[in-house]
Amino acid sequence: MSPIMSLRGVGKSFGPVNVLRDVDIDLYPGQVLVLVGENGAGKSTLIKMIAGIHEPDTGRILLEGQPIRLSNVRQSEALGIATIHQELNVVGQLSVAENILMGRLPNRHGLVNKAAMRSIARQALDRIGLGLDVDTLVGELGVAQQQLVEIARALNQDARILILDEPTAALTGGEIEVLFTIMRELKRRGVAMVFISHHLEEVARIGDRVAVLRDGDLIDTVPAQTGEDELVRLMVGRSIENHYPRRRDYGGPQETLLRVEGLGRGHVLRDINLTVGRGEVVGLAGLVGAGRTELVRAITGADPYTTGHVLVRDLPLAKGSVAQAIARGVGHVPEDRKNQGLVLDSSVSDNIGYATLYRTARFGLADRAGQRRRATAMADRLNVKMAGVDQPVRDLSGGNQQKCVFARWALADSNVLLLDEPTRGVDVGARVEIYEFINEITADGAGVLMVSSDLPELLGMSDRLYVMNNGAIAGELDPATASQDDIMNLAVRQAAVVEGDQR
C-alpha cells in the first residue's frame, strides 16, 4: 500500500530552539498512526505542519507521492486535511451550527441559508450522538461538549486525512467510545488519521502504528500492540515504575481546611456537603455535566451560589470574592488553562507571579525583580521546560503551561488547592512530576480537592473520593477498596433515578 502523505526529513526551529529534527512519517489510507511523546517532544508542531499552520524549515511533505507546500490552513483543508487541535478552536459568541459550518456557511442569493445550516449541523451532531440544540452559543457549553463540536466540524468536512490532537482529554468513557466508533468507520472508508494521546491504554484500542517522538527526534515507529511500559521507555528514555505514586501514609485529616455546607444553585448544585482535611487528597468524580467544575468555581468565588456556605479553617468565605479566596490560601487550577488559567501573551514569570503581585508590591509598585527571581526558583522546582522565564507562556507545551499554573499557587503558599482536570493534555512523565508535587504539598500540610475524568488517576491519587451527578453528591467511596465500576455504577444509577423523578 502506498502512503497518502509522507513527511521526509522535516525539521522546524523557533529562534534558537530546534523543535523537530529530520523526521520521517508516512500516513496510510484506512490506518491510524498514533503519535506519542512527552510535552515538548514536537507532536503539536508536526501536526501543525500538516495543517498548514507552520511550514517546515527543512525536508519535504508529499501528497500521493507529489511534493506539496502547505502555507496556510485553507490550502490544507482544500486538499482534504482536517485538524482537531488540542487547544479548543471554537468561537464562543457563535452558535453550535455556526461553529460547525464556519467558513462553509450555506448561502442563498448572498444570504446565509439558516435552515440549511441548522439541518447540516444537526446531521453532524447526530453522527457523533451529541444531542445539543444547534442554536446554543458554544460559549455556554463545557469543555467536553466544545470538544465534541470541534469533532463534528472536522467530520463534516469529509476529510481524507484527519488529525486529532488529544481529542479524548476532556471526554467521558461513553463519549470516547462514540469517537472510537466513528474513527473505525472512517478507517473502513479509507481515511488516514493521526491520533495524539497521552492515555497509552488507548493506543492498542484504536491505533495501527505508533510513532514515538522525544525532544524533537523520531525515536521509533512500532506496532500499536507494543506494551505500555516499552512505549513509556521510548518516550522518556527511562522506565516509570509507579504511574500513581500517592504516598499511602495518610492516617486521616489532622484538621479540616475546607468545609462546604449545603451549597446550592438551582439544578446546577444541590445541597453539596464535603470536607478537605490537612494533608489529604479528596477526589471528585462524575459524568460530564454532573456539576464538578461548577462546584469548584463556586468555592473559589468565580461563580455565584444561592444557598449554603464555604468555610476555610472554619471561617466563612465571602460569596463571589476570588480575591478573598486567594488571600485565605485557596488556589485554583482550572480545567481550561488556555482561557481561564493563563495570560498567554505574558511571560512565564508574570504568569507564575500573578497571585502574589499585590502581596509582594513595595509602596504600591510591583517588585518585578523579586517576582522574576521567585518565578525562576519555582519554575526550576517544577522542572518547567522553557528558554527562560521571560519567554511568553504561549510558546510552552501544554504540560509546561500547566506546571506554570501549579507554580503560581505554590508560590502563593496555597493551603487549599482545587485541581480541575490537572493532568488533561499532560504526558506520562510530566503527570508523575505533578503527582509528586501533590505529594509534596500535602506532606507540608495542604489539602487538595481534585476533579478528574481519569478514573485510574482518581483511584490512584485520592485518599477519599466523592461521586457527583446532576448537581448532587451521590456518595463517598474509599479509593483503596473501590473500583472504576463502583464509581460509574453509583454515578449512572443516581443519574437515572434523578432523571426518572423529573419525568
C-alpha positions as CSV (number, residue, x, y, z in Angstrom):
1,M,0.0,0.0,0.0
2,S,1.3,3.5,-0.9
3,P,1.1,6.3,1.7
4,I,-1.4,9.1,1.0
5,M,1.0,11.5,2.7
6,S,4.7,11.3,3.6
7,L,6.9,13.7,5.6
8,R,10.6,13.3,4.7
9,G,13.4,14.8,6.8
10,V,11.2,17.6,8.1
11,G,12.6,20.0,10.7
12,K,11.4,23.1,12.5
13,S,13.1,25.7,14.7
14,F,11.7,28.6,16.6
15,G,14.6,31.0,17.2
16,P,17.5,29.0,18.8
17,V,15.2,26.1,19.8
18,N,15.1,23.1,17.5
19,V,11.6,21.7,17.9
20,L,11.8,18.9,15.2
21,R,14.8,17.4,13.5
22,D,14.9,15.2,10.4
23,V,11.6,13.4,11.0
24,D,10.2,10.8,8.5
25,I,6.5,9.8,8.8
26,D,4.0,8.0,6.5
27,L,0.2,8.1,6.6
28,Y,-1.7,5.3,5.0
29,P,-5.4,5.2,3.9
30,G,-7.5,3.4,6.4
31,Q,-4.9,3.4,9.2
32,V,-4.5,5.3,12.4
33,L,-1.0,6.5,13.3
34,V,-0.7,7.2,17.0
35,L,1.8,10.0,17.8
36,V,3.2,9.8,21.4
37,G,5.8,11.7,23.3
38,E,6.3,13.9,26.3
39,N,5.1,17.5,26.3
40,G,7.6,19.5,24.2
41,A,8.6,16.5,22.1
42,G,7.3,18.2,18.9
43,K,4.0,16.4,18.4
44,S,1.9,19.6,18.0
45,T,4.5,21.2,15.8
46,L,4.5,18.2,13.5
47,I,0.7,18.2,13.0
48,K,0.6,22.0,12.6
49,M,2.9,21.5,9.5
50,I,0.3,19.1,8.0
51,A,-2.5,21.6,8.9
52,G,-0.7,24.4,7.1
53,I,0.0,26.5,10.3
54,H,3.8,26.1,10.2
55,E,5.9,25.4,7.2
56,P,8.9,23.1,7.7
57,D,12.4,24.7,7.7
58,T,13.9,21.6,6.2
59,G,12.5,18.5,4.4
60,R,9.5,17.9,2.2
61,I,5.8,17.0,2.5
62,L,4.4,14.7,-0.2
63,L,0.8,14.0,-1.0
64,E,0.3,10.9,-3.0
65,G,3.9,11.0,-3.9
66,Q,4.0,14.6,-5.1
67,P,5.7,17.4,-3.2
68,I,3.3,20.0,-1.9
69,R,3.6,23.2,0.0
70,L,1.1,23.8,2.8
71,S,1.4,27.5,3.5
72,N,-1.9,28.1,5.2
73,V,-4.9,26.3,6.8
74,R,-7.3,26.9,3.8
75,Q,-4.8,25.2,1.5
76,S,-4.6,22.3,3.8
77,E,-8.4,22.0,4.1
78,A,-8.8,22.3,0.3
79,L,-6.6,19.2,0.0
80,G,-8.9,17.2,2.3
81,I,-6.9,17.6,5.6
82,A,-9.0,18.3,8.7
83,T,-7.5,19.0,12.1
84,I,-8.8,18.9,15.7
85,H,-6.3,20.8,17.8
86,Q,-5.5,20.2,21.5
87,E,-6.4,23.8,22.3
88,L,-10.0,24.4,21.5
89,N,-10.6,26.4,18.3
90,V,-14.2,27.5,18.7
91,V,-15.9,30.9,18.8
92,G,-17.9,31.2,22.0
93,Q,-20.1,34.0,20.7
94,L,-21.4,31.9,17.8
95,S,-23.9,29.1,17.8
96,V,-23.1,25.4,17.6
97,A,-24.3,25.4,14.0
98,E,-22.2,28.4,13.0
99,N,-19.1,26.8,14.6
100,I,-19.7,23.5,12.7
101,L,-20.1,25.3,9.3
102,M,-17.6,28.0,9.9
103,G,-16.0,29.1,6.6
104,R,-18.5,26.9,4.7
105,L,-21.9,28.5,5.6
106,P,-24.6,27.6,3.0
107,N,-26.0,30.7,1.4
108,R,-28.8,31.7,-1.0
109,H,-28.5,34.9,-3.0
110,G,-25.7,36.0,-0.8
111,L,-27.5,35.5,2.5
112,V,-26.9,32.6,4.9
113,N,-29.4,29.9,4.5
114,K,-30.1,29.3,8.2
115,A,-32.5,26.4,7.6
116,A,-29.9,24.5,5.6
117,M,-27.2,25.5,8.2
118,R,-29.2,24.1,11.1
119,S,-30.0,20.9,9.1
120,I,-26.4,20.2,8.2
121,A,-25.3,20.9,11.7
122,R,-27.9,18.6,13.2
123,Q,-26.8,15.8,10.9
124,A,-23.2,16.4,12.0
125,L,-24.2,16.2,15.7
126,D,-26.3,13.1,15.1
127,R,-23.3,11.4,13.6
128,I,-21.5,11.6,16.9
129,G,-24.5,11.2,19.1
130,L,-24.5,14.7,20.6
131,G,-28.0,15.9,21.4
132,L,-27.4,19.7,21.5
133,D,-29.6,22.5,20.3
134,V,-27.7,23.8,17.3
135,D,-28.7,27.3,18.2
136,T,-26.9,27.2,21.6
137,L,-24.0,29.5,21.9
138,V,-20.8,27.5,22.1
139,G,-19.5,29.7,25.0
140,E,-22.3,28.3,27.2
141,L,-21.0,24.7,26.8
142,G,-18.5,22.9,28.9
143,V,-15.1,22.0,27.6
144,A,-16.1,18.4,26.7
145,Q,-19.1,19.5,24.7
146,Q,-17.0,22.2,22.9
147,Q,-14.5,19.4,22.0
148,L,-17.3,17.3,20.5
149,V,-18.5,20.3,18.5
150,E,-15.0,20.6,17.0
151,I,-15.1,16.9,16.2
152,A,-18.4,17.3,14.4
153,R,-17.0,20.2,12.4
154,A,-13.9,18.2,11.3
155,L,-16.1,15.2,10.3
156,N,-18.4,17.5,8.4
157,Q,-15.5,18.3,6.0
158,D,-15.4,14.7,4.7
159,A,-11.6,14.8,5.0
160,R,-9.3,12.1,3.6
161,I,-6.7,12.9,6.3
162,L,-7.9,13.6,9.8
163,I,-5.6,14.8,12.6
164,L,-6.8,14.5,16.2
165,D,-4.7,16.2,18.8
166,E,-5.7,14.9,22.3
167,P,-9.4,14.5,21.3
168,T,-10.2,12.3,24.3
169,A,-8.6,14.5,27.0
170,A,-11.9,16.1,28.1
171,L,-14.3,13.2,27.2
172,T,-16.0,10.7,29.4
173,G,-15.7,6.9,28.7
174,G,-19.0,6.9,26.8
175,E,-18.0,9.8,24.6
176,I,-14.7,8.2,23.9
177,E,-16.4,5.1,22.7
178,V,-18.6,7.1,20.4
179,L,-15.5,8.8,19.0
180,F,-13.7,5.5,18.5
181,T,-16.7,4.0,16.7
182,I,-16.6,7.0,14.4
183,M,-12.9,6.5,13.8
184,R,-13.3,2.8,13.0
185,E,-16.0,3.8,10.4
186,L,-13.6,6.3,8.9
187,K,-10.9,3.7,8.7
188,R,-13.3,1.5,6.7
189,R,-13.9,4.4,4.4
190,G,-10.1,4.7,3.8
191,V,-9.5,7.9,5.8
192,A,-5.9,8.3,7.1
193,M,-5.7,9.5,10.7
194,V,-3.1,10.9,13.1
195,F,-4.1,10.4,16.7
196,I,-2.2,12.1,19.6
197,S,-3.0,10.8,23.1
198,H,-1.3,10.8,26.5
199,H,-3.5,7.9,27.5
200,L,-1.4,4.9,26.5
201,E,-4.2,2.4,27.1
202,E,-6.0,4.0,24.1
203,V,-3.1,3.2,21.7
204,A,-3.9,-0.5,21.1
205,R,-7.6,0.1,21.0
206,I,-7.6,2.5,18.1
207,G,-4.1,2.6,16.5
208,D,-2.3,0.6,13.8
209,R,1.2,2.0,14.3
210,V,2.8,4.2,16.9
211,A,5.4,7.0,16.1
212,V,7.4,8.0,19.2
213,L,8.9,11.5,19.4
214,R,11.4,12.6,22.1
215,D,13.0,16.1,22.2
216,G,12.2,16.7,18.5
217,D,13.6,13.4,17.2
218,L,11.7,10.4,15.9
219,I,12.8,7.6,18.2
220,D,11.0,4.7,16.5
221,T,7.8,3.6,14.8
222,V,6.4,0.5,16.4
223,P,3.2,-1.6,16.2
224,A,0.2,-0.4,18.2
225,Q,0.3,-3.6,20.2
226,T,3.6,-2.6,21.8
227,G,3.3,-2.7,25.6
228,E,2.8,0.4,27.6
229,D,6.0,0.0,29.6
230,E,8.0,-0.1,26.4
231,L,6.2,2.9,25.0
232,V,7.0,4.9,28.2
233,R,10.7,3.8,27.9
234,L,10.8,5.1,24.3
235,M,9.0,8.3,25.2
236,V,11.0,9.4,28.3
237,G,14.2,7.4,27.9
238,R,13.7,5.6,31.2
239,S,11.2,3.2,32.9
240,I,8.5,4.6,35.2
241,E,7.6,2.0,37.8
242,N,4.7,3.7,39.6
243,H,2.3,5.8,37.5
244,Y,0.3,6.9,40.5
245,P,2.8,7.5,43.3
246,R,0.5,8.6,46.1
247,R,2.2,8.3,49.4
248,R,0.0,5.9,51.4
249,D,1.0,7.1,54.9
250,Y,-2.2,9.2,55.2
251,G,-3.9,8.5,58.5
252,G,-6.9,10.7,58.2
253,P,-7.2,14.5,58.2
254,Q,-5.4,16.3,61.1
255,E,-7.6,19.4,60.6
256,T,-10.4,20.4,58.3
257,L,-9.1,23.1,56.0
258,L,-12.1,23.3,53.6
259,R,-15.8,22.8,54.5
260,V,-18.7,23.1,52.1
261,E,-22.1,23.1,53.8
262,G,-25.4,22.9,51.9
263,L,-24.1,24.6,48.8
264,G,-26.8,25.1,46.1
265,R,-27.6,27.0,42.9
266,G,-30.8,25.9,41.2
267,H,-30.4,22.5,39.5
268,V,-26.7,23.1,38.9
269,L,-25.6,22.5,42.5
270,R,-27.9,20.8,45.1
271,D,-27.1,20.7,48.8
272,I,-23.4,19.9,48.5
273,N,-21.6,18.9,51.7
274,L,-17.9,17.9,51.7
275,T,-14.7,18.4,53.5
276,V,-11.0,18.5,52.7
277,G,-8.5,18.0,55.5
278,R,-4.9,18.9,56.1
279,G,-2.6,16.5,54.2
280,E,-5.2,14.7,52.2
281,V,-6.2,14.5,48.5
282,V,-10.0,14.3,48.0
283,G,-11.1,13.1,44.6
284,L,-14.3,14.3,42.9
285,A,-15.7,12.0,40.2
286,G,-18.8,12.2,38.0
287,L,-20.0,12.4,34.5
288,V,-19.6,15.5,32.3
289,G,-22.3,17.9,33.4
290,A,-22.5,16.5,36.9
291,G,-21.6,19.8,38.4
292,R,-17.9,19.2,39.4
293,T,-16.5,22.3,37.7
294,E,-19.4,24.4,38.8
295,L,-18.7,23.4,42.4
296,V,-15.0,24.2,42.2
297,R,-15.7,27.6,40.7
298,A,-18.3,28.4,43.3
299,I,-15.8,27.5,46.1
300,T,-13.2,29.9,44.6
301,G,-15.7,32.7,44.2
302,A,-15.6,32.6,40.4
303,D,-19.3,31.6,40.2
304,P,-22.2,32.6,42.4
305,Y,-24.3,30.2,44.6
306,T,-27.6,30.9,46.3
307,T,-27.6,28.6,49.4
308,G,-25.0,27.2,51.8
309,H,-21.6,28.3,53.0
310,V,-17.9,27.8,52.2
311,L,-15.5,27.8,55.1
312,V,-11.7,27.8,55.2
313,R,-10.4,26.8,58.6
314,D,-13.9,27.3,60.0
315,L,-14.1,31.0,58.8
316,P,-16.6,31.7,56.1
317,L,-15.6,32.9,52.6
318,A,-17.5,35.8,51.1
319,K,-19.6,34.7,48.1
320,G,-18.2,35.7,44.8
321,S,-14.9,37.0,46.1
322,V,-11.9,35.5,44.3
323,A,-9.6,38.0,46.0
324,Q,-10.7,36.9,49.5
325,A,-10.3,33.2,48.5
326,I,-6.7,33.8,47.3
327,A,-5.9,35.8,50.4
328,R,-7.2,32.9,52.6
329,G,-5.0,30.4,50.8
330,V,-7.3,28.9,48.2
331,G,-5.7,28.2,44.8
332,H,-7.4,27.1,41.7
333,V,-6.0,25.2,38.7
334,P,-8.9,25.4,36.2
335,E,-9.8,22.8,33.5
336,D,-9.3,25.3,30.7
337,R,-5.8,26.6,31.3
338,K,-5.7,28.5,28.0
339,N,-8.7,30.7,28.7
340,Q,-9.0,30.6,32.4
341,G,-5.6,29.8,33.9
342,L,-3.1,31.8,31.9
343,V,-2.5,35.1,30.2
344,L,-0.9,33.6,27.1
345,D,0.9,36.7,25.7
346,S,2.5,37.3,29.1
347,S,5.8,35.8,30.2
348,V,6.3,32.7,32.3
349,S,7.5,35.0,35.1
350,D,4.4,37.1,35.1
351,N,2.0,34.1,34.9
352,I,3.7,32.5,37.9
353,G,3.6,35.7,39.9
354,Y,0.0,36.9,39.3
355,A,-1.3,35.6,42.6
356,T,1.5,37.2,44.7
357,L,1.8,40.5,42.7
358,Y,-0.2,42.6,45.3
359,R,1.3,40.9,48.3
360,T,4.9,41.5,47.3
361,A,4.5,45.1,46.0
362,R,6.6,47.8,47.6
363,F,5.0,51.2,48.1
364,G,2.3,50.3,45.5
365,L,4.8,49.3,42.9
366,A,5.3,45.7,41.6
367,D,8.5,44.0,42.8
368,R,9.5,43.0,39.2
369,A,13.0,41.8,40.1
370,G,11.7,39.8,43.1
371,Q,8.9,38.3,41.1
372,R,11.3,37.2,38.4
373,R,13.7,35.7,40.9
374,R,10.9,33.8,42.7
375,A,9.3,32.6,39.5
376,T,12.7,31.3,38.3
377,A,13.1,29.3,41.5
378,M,9.5,27.9,41.3
379,A,9.8,27.0,37.6
380,D,13.1,25.1,38.4
381,R,11.3,23.3,41.3
382,L,8.6,22.1,39.0
383,N,11.0,21.3,36.1
384,V,9.3,23.7,33.6
385,K,11.0,23.2,30.2
386,M,11.5,26.7,28.7
387,A,14.0,29.0,27.2
388,G,13.7,31.3,30.3
389,V,11.1,32.9,32.5
390,D,10.9,35.9,30.1
391,Q,9.6,33.5,27.3
392,P,5.8,34.0,26.5
393,V,3.9,31.3,28.2
394,R,2.0,30.7,24.9
395,D,5.2,29.2,23.4
396,L,5.4,26.4,26.0
397,S,3.9,23.0,25.6
398,G,0.6,22.2,27.2
399,G,2.2,20.3,30.1
400,N,4.7,23.0,30.9
401,Q,1.9,25.6,30.7
402,Q,0.1,23.5,33.3
403,K,3.1,23.5,35.5
404,C,3.2,27.3,35.4
405,V,-0.4,27.4,36.8
406,F,0.7,25.0,39.6
407,A,3.8,27.1,40.2
408,R,1.6,30.2,40.7
409,W,-0.3,28.6,43.6
410,A,2.8,27.0,45.1
411,L,4.5,30.5,45.1
412,A,1.3,31.9,46.8
413,D,1.6,29.2,49.6
414,S,-1.9,28.0,49.0
415,N,-3.1,25.6,51.6
416,V,-6.3,24.6,49.8
417,L,-5.7,23.6,46.2
418,L,-8.6,23.0,43.9
419,L,-7.5,21.0,40.8
420,D,-9.9,20.6,37.9
421,E,-8.6,18.0,35.4
422,P,-5.0,18.8,36.4
423,T,-3.3,16.3,34.0
424,R,-5.5,17.0,31.0
425,G,-3.2,17.0,27.9
426,V,-0.1,16.2,30.0
427,D,2.3,13.4,29.1
428,V,3.1,10.5,31.4
429,G,6.4,11.8,32.6
430,A,5.0,15.3,33.5
431,R,2.0,13.6,35.1
432,V,4.2,11.8,37.6
433,E,6.0,15.1,38.3
434,I,2.6,16.7,39.0
435,Y,1.7,13.8,41.3
436,E,4.9,14.1,43.2
437,F,4.2,17.8,43.6
438,I,0.8,17.0,45.0
439,N,2.5,14.6,47.4
440,E,5.0,17.3,48.4
441,I,2.4,20.0,49.2
442,T,0.1,17.6,51.1
443,A,3.1,16.4,53.1
444,D,3.6,20.1,54.0
445,G,0.0,20.3,55.3
446,A,-2.0,21.5,52.3
447,G,-5.3,19.9,51.3
448,V,-6.3,19.1,47.7
449,L,-9.7,18.7,46.0
450,M,-9.1,17.1,42.7
451,V,-11.7,16.8,39.8
452,S,-10.8,14.3,37.2
453,S,-12.4,12.3,34.4
454,D,-9.5,9.8,34.6
455,L,-10.8,7.2,37.0
456,P,-7.5,5.4,37.4
457,E,-6.0,8.7,38.4
458,L,-8.7,9.4,41.0
459,L,-8.3,5.9,42.5
460,G,-4.6,6.0,42.4
461,M,-4.1,9.5,43.9
462,S,-7.1,10.1,46.2
463,D,-7.4,9.4,49.9
464,R,-11.2,9.9,49.8
465,L,-13.5,10.1,46.9
466,Y,-16.9,11.8,46.3
467,V,-19.1,11.0,43.3
468,M,-21.3,13.7,41.8
469,N,-24.1,13.7,39.3
470,N,-26.9,16.1,38.4
471,G,-25.5,18.7,40.8
472,A,-25.6,16.5,43.9
473,I,-23.2,14.3,45.9
474,A,-24.2,10.7,45.0
475,G,-21.9,9.1,47.6
476,E,-18.5,8.7,49.1
477,L,-16.0,5.9,48.3
478,D,-12.8,4.6,49.7
479,P,-10.3,4.6,46.8
480,A,-8.3,1.8,48.5
481,T,-11.2,-0.6,48.0
482,A,-13.3,1.0,45.3
483,S,-13.1,0.1,41.6
484,Q,-13.9,2.1,38.4
485,D,-17.2,0.1,38.2
486,D,-18.1,1.2,41.7
487,I,-17.7,4.8,40.7
488,M,-19.6,4.5,37.4
489,N,-22.4,2.3,38.8
490,L,-23.0,4.9,41.5
491,A,-22.9,7.9,39.1
492,V,-25.1,6.2,36.4
493,R,-27.6,4.8,38.9
494,Q,-28.1,8.0,40.7
495,A,-28.4,9.9,37.4
496,A,-31.0,7.6,36.2
497,V,-33.0,8.0,39.4
498,V,-33.0,11.8,39.2
499,E,-34.0,11.7,35.5
500,G,-36.8,9.3,36.4
501,D,-38.0,11.6,39.2
502,Q,-38.1,14.5,36.7
503,R,-40.3,12.5,34.4
